[in-house]
Amino acid sequence: MTIGPSSRAGSSANDEKAVAALDTEYQAAVKANDVATMDRILADDFVLVTGVGKTYTKADLLEQARNRRVAYEHQEDSAQKVRVWGDTAVVTALLRVKGTEDAKPFDYKLWFSDTYVRTKHGWRYVFGQASTRLPNTP
């Protein structure tokens, strides 16, 4: 069993790039309410836990995208860091989201950690954890 990031430097670096690109693709799909891309990336048993303790399944997120309850102006991350341990990867980043939900505006930042697992179908997003909204700073 490997403890800590993979010692296979070349493989690990390639995995880090692949997972970083996949997570960026996922964020773009959320912004565009792109159900097909979200469905491809999310594992069937996916769960997201928000900073206020609310949970969402894959079905919940796909339904939200289909209904277009949320219209995003921004859904971009920064300070992205990917760590790989064998067939598991964790992406941590600062996310800025701005848009409207049910016609009500929002604009905030939060930290998130997304967990990916390598499957026979490639990397899949299996679990997400989001912080509470960060305080606005001047």
N, C-alpha and C positions, 0 to 999 in steps of 0.2 A: 504494500500500500504506500502510495506517495503522500507525504505530508508536506504541505507548502506548495508553491508553484512548481510546475513541471520542470524536471531537470533536462528534458529534451529541448534545448534552447531553440533550435531551428523550428521544430514542430510547434513548440509553445508560441513562438513569435508569429508563425503563420496562423495558428488558432486565435491568438489575440486580435490579429488584423481581421480575420473572418468574423469573429463575434462582434467586434467594434462596428464593422460595416453592417452586420445584420441588425444590431441595436439601433443604429442610425436610420436604417431602412424602416424599422418598426416605428420609430418616432415620426418619420415622414408619412407613413401610412396612417397613423393616428391623426395627424394634422389634416390629411386629405380625406378622412373617413373612408379609407380604402379597405373595404371588408375582405377582399380576396387576399391581399398581402398580409393583413393581420391574421387571417385564418391559417395561412401557410406557415407563419412564424410561431404563433402561439401553440403550445402543447395542448392536447385535448383536456388535460386535467389542470390547466393553468389556474393560478390564484394570484390576485393582487390584493395586498393589504395596505390601506391608506393610513396616513398619520393620525386620523381620528378613529381608526379601528374598523372602518367599513371594508367589506371584502367584495371582490368582483371575480366572477369566473370568466372563462373564454366566451361562453354564451352571452353573458352580460355585456362584455365589451363589444362583441360583434353586433348585438342588438342596438346598442347605443350608437354605433357607427352607421348602421342601416337607417336608423331614425333621424340621424343628423341633428340630434338634440344639442350637440356642441359644435360650434363653428370656430375654428382656430385661426387666429392671425399669426401667432407664434407658437411653436412647439419644438423648440430647439434646445439641445443640451450643450454644455460646455464642461471643461475640466474632466472629461471622460477618462476613466481608468479601467482597464480590463486586466483581470487576473485569471489564470487558467491552472486548474489542478486536474490533470488527466482528462476525463470526459465531462468535467464541470467547469463552468466559467462564470465569473461575477463581474458585472459592469456597474460601476458607481459613477454618477455624474450629477451635476447641478442642472436642473431643468427650468427653463423659463416658459411659462404658458400664458397666453393672452388670447382672449376671444370672448364669446358669449355662450352661455348655457341657458336654454329656455329663455332667450332674449335678454338675459341679465349679464352685464359685462364682468369679466374677471381679468386679473393681471397679477401674477405672483411667481415666485421662485420656490423650488423645493429640491431637496436631495432625494435621489432614488438609488436603489440597488436592484438590478435585474439579474436573475440567475438563469443561465442557459445550460442545457445538458446535451451532449452529443448522442444522437440516436442513429438507427440504421438509415434514417431519412435526412440526416444532417443535424445541425444545431437547432434546438427548439427552446423557446422562451417558456420556462416552467413556473417561475415565481417572481413576483415583483413586490418590493417594499418601498413605500413612499413616506417621506417625512411630513410633518405638518408644514404648512406654509411658512416661509421665512419672513421675518419682519422686514418691512420696507426700510431701506437705508438710503440716505441722500447721496 
